[in-house]
Amino acid sequence: MKKWIFTILVLLPFVGMTQTDTEFWFAAPEVSQQHGDRPIYLRMTALSQASIITLSEPANPLFPIIVDTIPSFGSLTIDLTQYIDIIENKPDTTVLNYGLHLTSDHSITAYYEVATACACNPEIFTLKGKNALGTYFLTPFQTFTSAGAALYYSGFNIIATVNNTIITITPSHDTPGHPAGIPFTIVLNMGETYTINASGLAPGDRLAGTLVTANQSIAITIFDDSLSGAAWGGCGDLCGDQIIPVQVAGKQYIIVRGFLNGGIEKVFILGTVNNTDIFINGSSIPTATINAGQTYTYSLSSNSVFIDCSQPVFVLHLSGFSCELGMPIVPPIQCTGSSIVGFTRSTNEFFGIVLLTQNGNQGGFSLNGNSTVINPASFFIVPGTSGQWVATKLDLSSQITAGAGSLISNNLGKFHLGIFNGGSVSGCRYGYFSDFSGVNLGPDITKCPLDTITLDAGPGKTSYYWNNGITSQTVQVTNPGIYSVTTTDGGCTLIDSITIINKIPPTVSLGNDTILCENQNISISPGPGYTSYAWSNGSSSPSINITQAGFYWVKVAEASGCIGMDTVMVRFRKLTDVGDTVSLLPENMLAWYPFDGNTLDYSGNNHNGICARSGGFEHCFCWLWVYD
């Protein structure tokens, strides 16, 4: 079931964070098997601490829970191909239970890879942890080229992280069953997924600018299957990435040209706010002005471009190797980046990187502990940045081993890293592994009252200060309220806040405490409709039968995941010594007489019956029956 690869790396000082986290949610796209959709892998890299990972599909009991360990500064690859039919999300416009949930006890990097045995349609989707989660999204897409046949789809996948997530989708173009501009709503539970495909093949049919909002955290994957590289020589390749919500979008970006033929690559800038001005390479005159949901396409022919916008935007880079394409979402540069990045080279084919950092940090790079591989002299000044930013593009095919984890670090400052791995006609994998935000506590959280939440401001900061006085990287909170953190990191002071809200717990009642006679029993139940029952006696049934005195409690769970509890006390009173004298009644007659604790004499009237109290208990009953 599992192919795994461990590599122990040269130990490096851990001085910052990469695109790392301890929890990841991902919805995998449907990829055409005709052009190549398998094998599929999940590749993970640990940093300074060995990490125990757990992979599951929370909504799908048919998917096995996978638990494994990544050694410190090592890598792990899990082959998921045998489960591809319950991982790839098809059909579209259907609620499925195929969402992946990955957790780790320490920070790791992770990406999902479509490797393809034919080596013709690969891509990597870097998992972005909490930076992928949000409640307000606009979907970026390329609008330059198209797939070559109707069996290759373009679209996006949604995954819910919480039960009863209400999601509203407003398509930017017609989709199957839903016209452009008309919102529609779906409801997903934790781990459930939903896919929207574009209706047509033309570049203008892509769903760029589709608005997706939710009442709870979701994550979104975009994909463009078998995208034509005709402009660079005629190849076709899968493109896509896990995107970020609007709250993580930035205003400033640097794009470094990759390795495509012809020297011209495409950059797609998606607006999130109306009247957003786009300035290129430091110009004071906007190159374009776009509204929320609109896309501006920039043709990149120089080594790099500096993009500065008046409002937050998303940026996609359509690049690759030779004529094979890749298309990641690019991280903003303001107070973002990593000090150490872990990744895995997938194949022995070409392996190249792009690096960008602030001027002065060029001499701080190391590859797997070797400080001579990344030459400071290879960096060039990014135009329009007043000399503050530098970048380089390197072929590291001879320095990095395929299938092994690697680390790039910088002991002088933060950087951004993009990797390219592929062949001239076999397909390209292109993705960014550096951090997309300086500090991000994630979207607001609605939790059950008894739950404790760990808030994480990210490792590697110079200082941390929470509004409750804590000065560590993480805090654990149980009470609802607004929590904020202020961090310093180099020359940046970063602030983020999060609101914690308690759900209303289920109201549970087992009734009043009860007193019974010793020969009685009682059935107790909190009522129907709960998803699970846990009793103090170990039962998991909706009700239990009680024959002994004691305290009894039940914990119940409802669909929201919250737990409710109630306790009841049951006592028994003995029936004390009872004497009776009985005579015959007429034939076939039966009589019942209650005894309320006092001596009753039913002598006469053709029968005799005496019940007597001797112990002083009240409210018990003696029933006499007499017959002939």
N, C-alpha and C positions, 0 to 999 in steps of 0.2 A: 504493500500500500504506500510506503513512504520511501522516497529516495532522499538521503541526507548527506550533507557534506560538512565536515568541520575543518576549520583552518585556524590555528593559533597564530596570532600576529605578533610582531614586535611590540612590546609594551610602550605606550606613549602616555605622556601626562594628560590627564583629562581636564581640559581647560574650558570647555564650553559645550554647547549643544548643537546637534545636527537636526535634520528633519526627523526628530525622534519623539517617541512618546511611549506610554505604557498601555494604551488602548487605541485600537483602530477598528473602524467600520468600513466595509467595502461591498459594493454591488458590482459584479463582473459583467461585462457586456457579452452579448451573443456575437460570435465571430463565425463567419462562413467556413464550414468544414471543407468546402470545395477548394478554397484558396489556402486553407491551413488554419486550424484553430487549436491544435494540440501538439505536444504536451503543454500543460499549464503548471506553473510553479508558484509557490510563495517563498520568496527569498528574504532572509532576515540577517541582520548583523548586530551583535552586541558591542557595547563600548567597554568601560572599565570593569563592569560587574557581570559575572555569569548570570544568565536570565532564564527563568522558567517560563515558557510560553504555553498558552492554551488557545487552540483554534476551534471554533464551533460555528454552527448555524442555529442561533437561538430559537428560530421559528420552525426548524425542520428536525424532527427526531430521527430521520433516516440518515442524517450526516453524523459520523462518529466524532466524539470529542477527542481531539488530538492534543496530547501534552508532551512536551519535549524540553530539552535544555540547550541553550547556546553558551559555549564557554566565553569567558571574558575576552574581548577583542577577537572573537571568532564569528563564524557564520553558520547558518543552517538553511538548507533547502528542502522543502516539502513538496513532493510530486502529488498534485491533486487531480491528475488526469482521469483516474477511474471514477471520479465524482463529477465529471464535467457536465453531465446532464442535469445535476442539481446545484450547479454553480453558475453556469452561464444563464443569463436571464432572457428566456423566451417562453411563450410568445409575449409580444408587447401588449400594452393596455390591459394587463391582467395582474392581479395581486398574486405574487409568488412568495415562497418562503426560503429563498436562496441567498439571503444576505449573510456575509461572513463577518465574524467578530473575533478579533485577535487581541489577547491581553498578555501582558508580561509583568513580572514582578520588578523589573528594572527597565530603564529606557533602552529602546532598540530602534533601528531603522527597518523598514519593511517595504517590499514592493511585490506586486502581482505581475507575473510575466506570461504572455502568450508566446511560447518558444517556437512552435510549428516544426514538425519533423521534416517538412519540405524546405525549411529555412527560407520561406518566401513571404511571410506575412506576420512578422513578430512585432511586439511592442511591450513596453513596460509601463505600469501604472503605479507611480510612487504614492504610498499611503501616507497621509499627512496628519494622522492623529486628531487632536482637538482642533487643529487649524482647518480641518475639513468639515467640521460640524458647525451648523448654524440654522437659522430660521428664515433667512432672506437671501435668495440667490438670483443671479442673472446668469444664463448659460452662455459662455463664449464658444464660438465655433469659427473655423476657417470658412471663408466664402470665396475661395479662389479656384478650386478644382473639385472634381467629383470622382466617384467610383465608376468603374467601367461597366457594371451590369446591375440589374435590379435585385439580384440576390445579395448584394452587399449593402448593409444598412448604416445610416448615420442617426445618432440619437443620444439619449442620456438615460441613466438608471438612477433611481432614488432608493435609498435604504432608510428605514426608521430605526431609531435607537430606543424608543419608548413606546409602550402600548398606547393605543388610542391617539395616535398622531394624526391630526387633521391637516392635510396638505392641499393647497390651492395652486393650480397650474394655469397660467395664461400663455398659451402658445403664441410665438411670434409669427409663425406660419401655419398653414393647415397641417394637421396631423390626422392619422386614421381615427375617425369618429369625432374629432374636435376641431372646429374652425378657428382660424387665427383671431386673436383678440378677445375670445370668449372664455372667461375663467370657468374651470370645473374643479370639483373637489373629490379627493379620495381619502380613505382612512386606512392607515397601516398600523399594525402592531410591531413590537420590537423584533427586528430581524426580517421583517417582510419587505418586499421590494416591488417596484413598479417601473416599467420602461415606456418611454415615449420615442417612437421612431419618426423621422422625417418622411413626408409623403412622396417626395420626388427625389430625383438624382442630381438635379442641377445645383451648382454652388449656391444659388439664391434660395434653394429650398431648405438649407440648413437652419436649425432652430436657434440661431444666434439671437440673444436678447430675450429668450423666453423667461418669464418671471415665475419663480417658485417660492412660495412662502409656506410656513408651517408653524404650528403652535408648540412643537417640541423639536429637539435637535434632529436633523437629518444630514445625510451626506449624499453627494451626487458625483457620478462618473460620466464623462462625455466620451464618445467614440465615433470614429469615422473609418469604417472597414474598407480595406483595399483601395485606399485613396490614390488616385492617379498621379504619378510623377512625370507626366508627359512633358512638362516644361523643363525637366532636367534630364530627360533621356528615355522616358517611357515605362518606368517601373510602376508597380502598385503595391501599397503597403498599408497595414493597419496603423492608425494614429489614435491617440486619446490620452486621457489623464484623469485622475481624481481632482476636482476643482476645489476652490475655496469660497466661502460666503462673502458677501459684500463687506462685512465688518473687517475682514482681513485684507481686502484690496488696498493698494497703495497709489501714490501719485507719481513716484519716480521709479524708472526702470532702466536697466542697461541690458541690451541684447548684443551678444557676441555671435558673429556669423559662424555657422557650422561648416560642414564638409560636403555640401551639395555641389553638383556640377554647375558650371555656368556663372557662379559667383553671385547670383541674385536669389535672395530668400524672402519670405513673406512674414510680416508681423501684423497681428490683428489686435486692435485696441477696442475694447468694448466699454462704453460709458455706463456709469451707474447713477449719474446725476445729470439733469438737463443743463445745457449750456456749458459743457466741459470743453475748455480750450486745450489743445495738444501742441506743445512746443517741442521742436526737434533740435538736438545738439546745441542747446543754449540760446536759440533764437528768441528774440523778444516779440516776434510776430507769430501768432499761432498758425500752424500748418493746417489745422482743421478745427472745427467746433462740432461736437456731437452731443446728442441727448442720451438719456438713459435708455439702454437697449439697442442703441445704434453702434455699428462697427465701422472703424476706419482702418483701411489696409495700407501698410507702409512697405515699400519695396526696399530691402536691405542689400546694398551692393558693396558697402565699405566693411571694414573689419568689425565695426561696432556702431551702435547708435544709442544716444542718451535721450530718453523720453521723459518729459516733465509735463504733468497735467495739472489743471487747476482744481480738479476733483478726483476722487479715487476711481481707478479704472482697472479692468482685467487685461492682461496681455498674454496672447498665445504666440508661440514662435514655430512656424512651419519650416523645419530644417531637416537634416539627416546626413547620410553619407552616399556619395555618388548620385544615383537617382532614386534611392530608397529613402522614405520619409519617416519622420517622427514629429510629434506635436505636443510638447508639454505646456502647461501653464507656467509662467515665469514669475519668480518671487520679486516683490518690490525691494528696493535697496535701502530705504530709510530705516535705520536702526534695526536691521534684520541681518541674517547671515549666521554662519556657524564658525566655531573655532576648531572643530573636528568633525569629519564626515565619514561614515562607514558605508560601503557599497560592495556589491559582488559583480565581477565581470562574468557575463553569461557564456560567451563562446570564445573560441580562438581567433575569430575574425577581427577586423580592424577595431581598435579601441582608442578613442580620442576623448579629450576633455576640453572644456572651456572654464576658465577661472576669472573672477573679477573681485577686486578688493580695493580698499583705499590706498592711495599712494603712500609709500613708506612701509607697507606690510609685505612687499614682494620677497624680501629675504627671510621670511619666517616660515616658509612652507616645507613640509616633510611628507614623503610618501612611504608609509610603512616604516617610519623611523629614519629614513634616508633623506638627508637635507640637500643632497646634490642633484636629485632628479629634476626638480622644478626650478629651472634657472631664472633668477630674478631679471636677467637681461632680456628674457623673452617677452616681458610685459611691455605694453604700449599704453600711452595716455588715451583715455576715452574722450573724444571731442565733446565740447560743450560743458564739461565738468570743472573747468578752471584748474585742470591738473590734479584734481582731488581723487579721481578714480583711475585705476589701471586694469588692464585685462590681458589675457593670453589664450592661445589655442594650441594644444599640444597633442602629438601622437605618442601614446604610452603603450602601444601594442607589445613592445618588447620588455616592458617593465612590470606588467601586471599579469598574474596567472589566472587563466580561465577557471571558473568554478570556485575560486577562493575569495574570501573576504579581504578587503583592503581598507586602509584608513589614510585620508589626507588631513593634515592638521596645519595650523598656523599659530605660532606662539607670540605673534605680534598684533593680531587683530582678526576680525571677522572676515569671512569671504563667502562667495557663492560658487557652487560647482554644478556644472551640467556634464553628463556623460553621454557618449555615442558609442554604440557597439553594433557592428553589422558588416555586411559584405556589399560589394558593388552591385550585385543583382539578387542578393538573397534576403534583403530586408534590414531595417535599422531599428535599434532601440535607442530612444533619446528621452532623458528625464533629468529633472533637477532634484538634488538630494539635500540642499542646504535649507535652513529654516526660513519659513515664510513670514514669521512675525517675531517682533522683539519680545513682547510679553502678551500672552493670550490665555485668559482664564476660561475661555470657551463661552458658549451661550448660557443664558440663565437656566437654572436647574429647578425643576419641580420634583420634589422627592417625598417619600413616605416619612412620617414624623419620627420614627425610630432610627432612620438611616443616618449614618455618618458619612460625610462627603470629604474627600481629600482634594484640596485646591492646590494647584501646582503652577508656580510662576516660571518654571523652566530652570534648568541648571546653568551654571557658568556665569551668573551675574555677579557684579562686584558687591552689591548689597541688596537687601530685601527689607521692606517695612510694610507690614499689614496694618489695617486700621484697627485691629484688635491688639496691637502691640507686639505681635510675633515678628521675629527677624530672620526666620528660616525660609528656605525655598518653598516648603509646603506647609499647609495648615489643615487640620481636621476640624470640621464644623458639623454640628448637629442642629443648632437652632436656626430658624429662618432669619433672613435679614440681608443687608447689602454688605458685601465684603470687597475691599479694594486693596491693591498692593502697589507700591511704588518701588521700582528697581532702578539701579544705576548700572550702566554697562558701557565702558569706554566713555565716550562723550555724550551718551544718550541717557536721559532720564525718562523712564517709561512708566505709565500708569494704566492699569486696567481694573475693572470692577465687574462683579457678578452678583446677581440677585438670587437668593435661595428661597424657595417658596415651599411650604409644606402642603401636601395633599390632605384632603379630608379623609381620615381613616374610616374603615367600615365600622358601623355600629353593631356590636355583637351582644346578644343577651341569651343567657341560659335560664332566665327566670329567677324567682326568689329562692332563697335557701329553703330547704324542704325537710320535714320530719315525717317519717313513715313508721308503720308497725313492722315488726321483724319478719313477718311472712309476706310482706309486700315488695315490689320492685318498681322502678320508674325508668322511663326512657327520656333522655334529654338531648336537645339538638339546638344549634344556633339558627337553624333554618336553611333552606336550599339556596342555590345560586352562587356559592363560593367556588373558587377554582381548586381549593385544597382545604383539608381539615387535619389538624394534628392535636390529638387528645393526650391528656396527662397519663393515660393508661397505655399509650402506644398505638391506639386505633387511629385509622385514617378515614373512617366512615363518617357520613353526615350526622349520625346519631349513635349513642351508646346506651346500653341497658345497665342500670346500677342496682346491685344487690347488697353492697356493703357500704358502711358509713365512711365518710371522708370528704376531702376537698377535691373537686374535679374542675379542670380547666380545659379550654379549647383555644387553639390559635387557628384562625382562618385567613386565607388569602383571597383577594378579589382580583378582577381582571387588571386593575391598575398596578398590581404588584404589592400593594400595601397590606399589612398584617393587622388584624384586629383580635382582641382576646377578651374572654370573660371567665369568671370563676363562680362556682356554686358550691355550697356546703349541703351535704345530705346526712341526716342523722336518723337512727332507728331507735324505737322504743319497744321494749319487750312486752309481750302479752304475759301478764303475771298469772299465778295459779288461778285456774278457773274450775269451779265445781258445777256439775249440772245433774239434774234429775229429770228423766224423760219418761213419759208414758206414751202409749200408742195413740195416734190420731186415727180418724176413720180411714178406711182403705183408700189407697191411691191419692192421699192428700199430703201436701208438703208445705211447711211453714218456715219462714226465716224471721229471726228476731234480732234487731241490733242491740248491742251492749255498749253504752257510752262511758263506761268506767264505774258506774254505780251498780249496786246489787239489784238485779231485777228478778222478780218471782212471777213466772208464768204458770203457776199451779192452777189447777181447775180447768174447766172447759175441755174436758176429755184429754188433757195432757198436763204434764208437769215439766217445768224447765227453770233452772236457777243458774244465773251467771254471777260470780262474785269477784270483786276487786280485792287484791291483797297488797299491791305494791305502791299505790299512790300515784301512778301515772295517769294522765288524762288523754282524751281524744283518740284512744285506740278503741277498736270495736271487736266484739265477740258475736259471731253469727251462729245461732243454734238452728239446727234443722232436725225435724222429727218426722217419722213416717211410720206406717204400720207394717 
